[in-house]
Amino acid sequence: MTNDQPRDPKGTESGGRFKPRTNQEPELTLEDEEQFDVSRAEKKAIRNLDMTLEAMRFTLEKGEKLVKLGRQRFDEDWIVQDAACNIVIQLAEEAKRLPSSFRNERDEIPWHKLIAMRNIVAHEYSDVDNSTVWEVLEDNFPDVERSVFPAG
């Protein structure tokens, strides 16, 4: 290829990784693609389960340490309040990365509420009720820990 020739952005002429679609490849329907995406995401979540659980354990420990600071310190210190919000966001993000089969086996935990709480804390931070954040850390984090890490 000389400098006068237009560059092939997909790399198909030079044997690049992007190849034109041939008529021999089966067409996928939207339903097939949705099933493939869910299955692929679930497989990734299963593959990364140990790493996700390790991150969850660390986040739960951070929440426990924050609660040990006490409610008065939480109420008086905006830095502690912001840290608490961040910890809630972290746990919810980690919960989203768990395989759905793992969450379904632990249906005593309201996973959807935890994830919804994350969305409120992350996006509606001026409307966050600090009492609710404290209650999540004090009451719900131990429930998650007992469910995800029984006896240990």
N, C-alpha and C positions, 0 to 999 in steps of 0.2 A: 504494500500500500504506500503510495507516494503522498506527499503533503498536499497535492492538488485534489486528491480523491476525498470525498466526504467520509467521515469516520462512521463506522457502523456502531451505534450506541449499544446495541444488544450483543455484539460480538458474534453474531451468527455466521458471518462470512469467514471469520478466522477460527472457527471451531470453538468459540467461547462457550461458556456454560449455559447461555440462553439460546435455545434452539427453537425454530418455528414449530408450531403445532402441526402434526400430520393428521391426515384423515383416519389413520389407524388407531388413534387414541380414543378411548370411549369418552363420551360427553357425560359430565356429572350433572345431576339435577341439583337444585337448591337444597332439597332434603338430604341428598347424599353428602353434600358439602357441609351442612350443619352437623350431621352425625359424625363426619370425619373430624371436624374442628373440636367437638365436645370430646370425642374419644382421644384425640391427640392431647388436648389440655389435661384430661384425666390421667393419661399416661405420664405426662410431664409431672403432674402433682404427685403421683405415686413414686416416680423416680426420685423426686426431691423431698420425699417425706421426712427422712432423717434430718436433713438440713433445716426444714421448716420447723420440726419439733424442737430442735436445738435452739432455734431463734425464739420460739414461743416460750420455752423454759426460761431463757434469759430475760425476756420481756416481762414474764410473770414475776420473776425475782425482783426486777426493777420496781414493779408495781407494789410488791410487798414491802420493799425498803421505803418507798415513798409513804405508804400508809403508816409505817412505824414512826415517821416524823410527827404524826398526829394531826388531828383535824384542825386544831388551833393554828399550827404552822401553815397548813394548807390554806386556811381562810385568810391569813394575814400576808402571805407571800405570793405575789403574782408569778414569780419565777417557778415556784413549786406548782402552782396551778397550770402554767404552761407545760411544765414537764409532765404533769399528769395527763394532760390532753394528748401530748405526743406519745405517751405510753399506750393510751387507749387506741390511738391511730395505728401504732405498730402492731398491737395484738390483732386488731381487726384485719390488717393487711396480711398478716401471717395466717389468720383463719381463712381468708379468701384463697390462699395458696394450698390449703389442705385438700386432699381428694374428697370429692363429694361423698364417696362411700365411707370415708373416715368420719366425716361430720354426721352422716345419717346414722351411724352406729352409736353416736353420742347425742341423741336427739333431746336429751334433758337440757342441753345448752341451747339457748335461743340464738343461734349463729346469725340469723338474718337481722336480729335486733342489734347485735354487736357490730355488724357491718354497717347498719343504718346509723348507729351512733358515730361511727368513724366518719361517715359522710357529713353529718351535722357538725362535728368538731372540726373537720378539715375545711368545710366550705361555708359554714354559718357561724364562724368562731365568735362573732360579736353577740350572738344569741345563745351561746352555750351557758347552760345552768351549771355552775360549779358544784352545786350540791349533788347533781346527777352524776357528774364525773367522779366525785368522791365515792358515791354509792357503788358505782361500777367497779372502782378499784377495791373498795373494802368488801363488798358483798359478792360481786360476780367473778372477779379474778380468782378467788379461792375455789369457786365452783368449777371454773374452767380447768384449773390445775388438777383438782381431784378427778375430773372426768378424763382429761387427756393423759395425765400421769398418775394413775391409781397406785396407791401404796408406794409413793416414792419420789 
